[in-house]
Amino acid sequence: MSTPLTGAEAKRGARPENLRLEALIGECGISRKGFAHRLNQLCTERGVHSDYTHTSVANWCRRGMRPRWPVPDLICVVLAERLGRPVGLADIGMEGCGRLRRSGNAGGEDLDAGLRFPREQPQALSEMTTYWSTLNRRNFLAATPFAASAFSEPVTRWLVSPAEPASGGLPAAGAMAAEPVLAPGGRLPVGRAHIEELREVADSARRWDSRFGGAATKSRSITAYLDERVSPLLRGRYTDAIGRELFSVTSQMARLAGWTAFDAGEHQAAQRHYIQALRLARAAGDEGLGAYILTTMAMQALMRGFASQAIDMAQGAYERVPDADPRVRGFAKLIEARAHARSGDARSASGCLARSEHLQEQAEDGGGRGSDLAWIEFFNRQRIVTDAVELFRDLGNPRAVFAWQAQGAMPGDAFARSRGIRLSMLASAHAQRGDLDQSLRLGRESLGLFTRLQSARGVDYLRLYSRSLQRWQREPAVVAYLGDVRKLGRTLTTAA
C-alpha cells in the first residue's frame, strides 16, 4: 500500500507507485542500497552529480518520484547490466523522460541500428552502412547499455551457417558453400587497388591501437573511414572474387572499430560493430575470421560480467570451425579459459589453457596458414602468458601468477596496452600475497601507461586492482593512488 500523499505532494502532482521499476529491481535480486551504489558509480563516470541512497530508490518505487535527466537512462543501464537484456524507459515506468526515440518517432534515431543480423546479403549491407552513417553523424548511443542478449540472434545465425549457404540448395555434408556475391551494381568500379588500400589502412590502425589505445583520435577515426570511404565501395560494382575480399577486409576493419570502441569504454557501439563484422565475415565465406570475431564478442561479454555467455560463445567459435588456423582456435580456448576462471572453475580454466598452449605451439611448428592472417598474428606465447597471469589472478593464486610471469618477457612498446594489463595483474598478485610496496610500485607503472594510452579498458583493470588494496585503504600512499585512478576515469569520461 502506498503512503498517503501530503498536501504539498498533491500540489506538485505526485505520481502513484512505480510497480514496473520495483518489479525489475526485485527480478535483479539486488538490494536498494546496492542499486543506489551502482547508480552513483555510473553517474560519477559520466560526470553527473549524484548522492542517491536506498531511500531515493524507495521514493522512485513507492511514491512515483522521478530523478532528473539523464538518471532515468542510467537506471536502465543498471538494470540491463544485471538482467542481461535491454531495458527501456517504458520498462521502468519513466516513459516521457527520454531524449531519444525509436525510429519512426519524433527523434528519428533507430536505436536498434547495428544490432540486426539480416539473413539476406543486400539487407545486411544496408544495415551496416546505415549504422556507420548514423554513428558517424551523432552520438545516438550515449545512454544505450550493452546487453549480452543482443548477441543471441547473430551468434545463432552464424553458428548455423558460418558462410552463407549457396543459392542452389544446401551444401554437401561437411562443406560450407558460399553464396555468390550480390554486388549492388553502383557506378563505382572496385578493384585490386581498393583492396590493397583497405588492407594497409587496417594494418596501420591495428599497430596504432596496440601502441596508443582505442581512445586515441587516430584509432577511433576508423568509424568515420568506414562510413566515408568503405560504404561507397560496398555500394559499388565488383566481381565475386573482389567482393569476397572486400567483405573480408571490411569485416576486419569493423571488428577493429569495435575493438577500439571497446577499449574506449563505448561498449554499446563496440557490440554493434562486432555484430556487423560477423555478418560481413559470413558474406565473405571466411569462417576463420568469423570464429575470431565471435571470440572477440565472447571477450566483451566476459569483461561486462557475463562469464557464462562468454563460455558458450567461445566454445561455439572453437567447435564450429575444426579446420581453421590453429591460432584462431587457440584464441577461442584462451578466452574460454579466462571465462571459466572468472566463474571460479579452476579445473576447466586450466584444461582450456593447456589446449590453447598446444594450438599455439602447433601454429609455431607450421600448422598455421603463414603470415597472410595479419589479424591473428598477436596470438603468440607472450599473449598466452599475459592471459594466464590474469586467469590465475582471478582464481586468487598468486603463486601461479608469478610462475607464469617467469615464462615470458614483459610486452614491449609495440604492445603497450598488454604491458599495462600485465603490470596491473602482477600488482594484484603482490597485494594478494601481502606485499603492498611492490604492489603499489607496479600499480603506479600500470597507471602511468594507461594514462598515456587514454584507455578506458585500462581504467577497468586499474579498478579491479584497486579492490585488492581494500585492506590498506587508510594508508596515505593507497589513498593517493586510488584518487589518481578516479581522476583518470573522470578525464576519460569527460573526453568521450
Long-range contacts (C-beta under 8 A, 24 or more apart in sequence): 2-62, 2-63, 3-62, 3-63, 9-63, 14-63, 14-64, 14-65, 15-63, 15-64, 15-65, 15-66, 16-64, 17-61, 17-62, 17-63, 17-64, 18-60, 18-61, 18-62, 18-64, 18-92, 18-93, 18-94, 19-61, 19-93, 20-91, 20-92, 20-93, 21-60, 21-61, 21-75, 21-92, 21-93, 21-94, 22-61, 22-62, 24-79, 24-83, 24-87, 24-91, 24-92, 25-57, 25-61, 25-79, 27-83, 28-79, 28-82, 28-83, 29-82, 30-82, 32-57, 32-58, 35-78, 38-78, 38-81, 39-71, 39-74, 39-75, 39-78, 42-74, 42-77, 42-78, 43-71, 43-74, 44-486, 44-489, 44-490, 45-489, 45-490, 45-493, 46-70, 46-74, 46-493, 47-490, 47-493, 47-494, 48-74, 64-93, 66-94, 66-97, 69-97, 69-99, 70-99, 70-143, 72-97, 72-98, 73-97, 73-98, 73-143, 74-143, 76-143, 76-145, 77-143, 77-145, 80-145, 80-146, 80-147, 81-145, 81-146, 81-304, 81-305, 84-147, 84-148, 84-149, 84-306, 84-309, 85-147, 85-148, 85-149, 86-144, 86-145, 86-147, 86-149, 86-150, 87-145, 98-143, 99-143, 100-140, 100-143, 100-144, 109-134, 109-138, 109-140, 110-134, 111-140, 111-141, 111-144, 113-140, 113-272, 114-269, 114-271, 114-272, 114-273, 114-275, 114-276, 115-150, 115-271, 115-272, 115-275, 116-153, 116-275, 117-153, 117-154, 117-157, 117-158, 117-275, 117-278, 117-279, 118-279, 119-157, 121-164, 121-179, 121-181, 121-182, 121-283, 122-182, 122-184, 124-279, 124-280, 124-283, 125-184, 125-234, 125-235, 125-283, 127-276, 127-279, 128-234, 128-254, 128-276, 128-279, 128-280, 129-227, 129-231, 129-234, 129-235, 131-272, 131-276, 132-223, 132-226, 132-227, 132-230, 132-231, 133-227, 133-231, 135-223, 135-227, 135-269, 135-272, 136-223, 136-224, 136-226, 136-227, 136-228, 141-266, 141-268, 141-269, 141-272, 144-268, 145-267, 145-268, 146-267, 146-268, 146-270, 146-271, 146-300, 146-304, 147-271, 148-301, 148-304, 148-306, 148-309, 150-271, 150-275, 151-271, 151-275, 151-297, 151-301, 151-309, 151-313, 154-275, 154-278, 154-279, 155-294, 155-297, 155-313, 155-316, 157-282, 158-278, 158-282, 158-290, 158-294, 158-320, 159-316, 159-320, 161-282, 162-281, 162-282, 162-287, 162-290, 162-291, 162-320, 162-321, 163-282, 163-285, 163-286, 163-287, 163-290, 164-282, 164-283, 164-285, 176-285, 176-287, 178-244, 178-284, 178-285, 179-283, 180-240, 181-238, 181-239, 181-240, 181-243, 181-244, 181-247, 181-283, 183-236, 183-237, 183-238, 183-239, 183-243, 184-234, 184-235, 184-236, 184-237, 185-237, 186-232, 186-235, 186-236, 186-237, 187-236, 187-237, 188-232, 188-233, 188-235, 188-236, 188-237, 189-236, 189-237, 189-238, 190-233, 190-236, 190-237, 190-238, 190-242, 190-243, 190-246, 191-238, 191-242, 192-242, 194-233, 194-246, 195-242, 195-245, 195-246, 195-249, 198-230, 198-233, 198-246, 198-249, 198-250, 198-253, 199-249, 199-374, 201-225, 201-253, 202-249, 202-252, 202-253, 202-256, 202-374, 202-375, 203-374, 205-253, 205-256, 205-260, 206-256, 206-374, 206-375, 207-414, 209-256, 209-259, 209-260, 209-263, 210-378, 210-414, 210-415, 210-416, 210-417, 210-418, 211-413, 211-414, 211-415, 211-416, 212-416, 212-453, 212-454, 213-263, 213-264, 213-416, 213-417, 213-450, 213-453, 213-454, 213-455, 213-458, 214-259, 214-260, 214-261, 214-262, 214-263, 214-264, 214-455, 214-456, 214-457, 215-263, 215-264, 215-265, 215-453, 215-454, 215-455, 215-456, 215-492, 215-495, 215-496, 216-453, 216-454, 219-260, 219-263, 220-260, 220-261, 220-264, 222-253, 222-256, 222-257, 222-260, 223-257, 223-261, 223-269, 223-273, 225-253, 226-250, 226-253, 226-254, 226-257, 244-284, 244-285, 244-286, 245-284, 247-280, 247-281, 247-283, 247-284, 247-286, 248-280, 248-281, 248-284, 248-286, 248-289, 250-280, 251-277, 251-278, 251-280, 251-281, 251-284, 251-286, 251-289, 251-293, 252-277, 252-289, 252-375, 254-280, 255-292, 255-293, 255-296, 255-375, 258-296, 258-300, 259-296, 262-300, 262-303, 262-457, 263-417, 263-455, 263-456, 263-457, 263-458, 264-455, 264-456, 264-457, 264-492, 264-496, 265-456, 265-457, 265-459, 265-460, 265-492, 265-496, 266-456, 266-496, 267-300, 267-304, 270-300, 271-297, 271-300, 274-300, 287-320, 287-321, 287-324, 288-321, 288-324, 288-325, 288-328, 288-373, 289-375, 290-321, 291-317, 291-318, 291-320, 291-321, 291-324, 291-328, 291-329, 291-332, 292-317, 292-328, 292-331, 292-375, 292-376, 294-332, 295-328, 295-331, 295-332, 295-335, 298-332, 298-335, 298-336, 298-339, 299-335, 299-338, 302-335, 302-338, 302-339, 302-342, 303-457, 303-460, 307-339, 307-340, 307-342, 307-343, 308-339, 308-343, 310-335, 310-336, 310-339, 310-342, 311-336, 311-339, 311-340, 311-343, 314-339, 325-363, 325-368, 325-369, 325-373, 325-376, 326-359, 326-360, 326-362, 326-363, 326-367, 326-368, 327-359, 327-360, 327-363, 327-368, 327-373, 327-376, 327-379, 328-376, 329-359, 330-355, 330-356, 330-357, 330-358, 330-359, 330-360, 330-362, 330-363, 330-379, 331-356, 331-376, 331-379, 333-359, 334-379, 334-383, 334-384, 334-387, 337-387, 337-391, 338-387, 338-390, 338-391, 338-394, 341-390, 341-391, 341-392, 341-394, 341-395, 342-394, 344-395, 346-395, 346-397, 349-391, 349-395, 353-384, 353-388, 353-391, 356-384, 357-384, 360-384, 378-415, 381-408, 382-408, 382-409, 382-411, 382-415, 382-418, 383-418, 384-408, 386-411, 386-418, 386-421, 386-422, 386-425, 389-422, 389-425, 389-426, 389-429, 390-421, 390-425, 392-429, 393-425, 393-428, 393-429, 393-432, 396-432, 398-429, 398-430, 398-432, 398-433, 401-425, 401-426, 401-429, 402-426, 402-429, 416-449, 416-452, 416-453, 417-449, 417-450, 417-453, 417-455, 417-457, 417-458, 419-449, 420-446, 420-449, 420-450, 420-453, 420-455, 420-458, 420-461, 421-446, 421-458, 421-461, 423-449, 424-458, 424-461, 424-462, 424-464, 424-465, 425-461, 425-465, 427-465, 427-468, 428-464, 428-465, 428-468, 431-465, 431-468, 431-469, 432-468, 436-469, 436-472, 436-475, 436-477, 436-478, 439-468, 439-469, 440-469, 440-477, 440-478, 440-481, 443-469, 443-481, 444-481, 447-481, 447-484, 447-485, 447-488, 450-488, 451-488, 454-491, 454-492, 454-495, 456-492, 456-496, 459-485, 459-488, 459-489, 459-492, 462-488, 463-489
